[in-house]
């Protein structure tokens, strides 16, 4: 689902799915070697935000959840399912 929705965006050159567990330093090293400018962090997990931070990706965008706010450069509040955004 996320792959098809994101792949049509003109700013997306490549989509990489990271392993679900373990291999934290391996993933960060691989991403750092690729010199990405932007990471869109869809999973609300501290682990994925930490990988982006360790990879030194300069722009890390995602939801502020699970204590990962300090690891993001741009964060937003997650919207609960079934609720319309307020404002």
C-alpha positions as CSV (number, residue, x, y, z in Angstrom):
1,X,0.0,0.0,0.0
2,X,2.6,2.6,1.0
3,X,4.9,1.6,-1.8
4,X,2.3,2.3,-4.5
5,X,1.1,5.5,-3.0
6,X,4.6,7.0,-2.5
7,X,6.1,5.7,-5.7
8,X,4.0,8.1,-7.8
9,X,5.4,11.2,-6.1
10,X,7.9,13.1,-8.2
11,X,10.2,13.7,-5.3
12,X,10.7,10.0,-4.6
13,X,13.7,8.5,-6.4
14,X,13.7,5.2,-4.5
15,X,11.7,3.4,-1.9
16,X,13.5,1.1,0.5
17,X,11.7,-1.3,2.9
18,X,13.8,-2.0,6.0
19,X,13.8,-5.3,7.8
20,X,11.1,-5.5,10.5
21,X,13.6,-6.4,13.3
22,X,17.2,-6.4,14.2
23,X,20.0,-5.3,11.9
24,X,19.7,-1.7,13.1
25,X,23.3,-0.7,12.5
26,X,23.4,-2.6,9.2
27,X,20.3,-0.6,7.9
28,X,21.7,2.7,9.1
29,X,25.1,2.0,7.4
30,X,23.5,1.0,4.1
31,X,21.3,4.1,4.1
32,X,24.3,6.4,5.0
33,X,26.3,5.0,2.1
34,X,23.4,5.9,-0.3
35,X,23.5,9.6,0.8
36,X,19.8,10.1,0.9
37,X,18.5,13.6,1.4
38,X,15.1,12.7,2.8
39,X,13.5,9.9,4.8
40,X,9.7,9.6,5.0
41,X,9.2,7.5,8.1
42,X,5.7,6.0,7.9
43,X,6.0,3.4,10.7
44,X,5.3,5.0,14.1
45,X,8.3,3.3,15.7
46,X,11.3,4.7,17.5
47,X,13.5,2.2,15.7
48,X,12.8,3.6,12.2
49,X,13.4,7.1,13.3
50,X,16.7,6.0,15.0
51,X,17.8,4.3,11.8
52,X,17.3,7.6,9.9
53,X,19.1,9.6,12.5
54,X,22.0,7.1,12.6
55,X,22.2,7.2,8.8
56,X,22.6,11.0,9.0
57,X,19.8,11.6,6.6
58,X,19.4,15.4,6.9
59,X,15.6,15.6,6.5
60,X,13.6,13.0,8.5
61,X,9.8,13.4,8.4
62,X,7.3,11.4,10.3
63,X,4.7,11.3,13.1
64,X,5.7,12.4,16.5
65,X,4.9,9.3,18.4
66,X,6.7,6.6,20.5
67,X,9.3,9.2,21.8
68,X,10.8,9.8,18.4
69,X,10.2,13.5,18.1
70,X,13.8,14.5,18.8
71,X,15.0,12.2,16.0
72,X,12.8,13.9,13.4
73,X,13.5,17.2,11.6
74,X,9.8,17.6,10.7
75,X,7.1,16.0,12.8
76,X,3.4,16.0,12.9
77,X,0.7,14.6,15.2
78,X,-0.8,11.3,14.2
79,X,-4.5,11.3,13.4
80,X,-6.6,8.7,15.1
81,X,-8.5,6.3,12.8
82,X,-12.1,7.2,12.3
83,X,-11.6,10.9,13.4
84,X,-11.5,13.9,11.2
85,X,-8.6,16.3,11.8
86,X,-9.6,19.3,13.8
87,X,-9.0,22.9,12.8
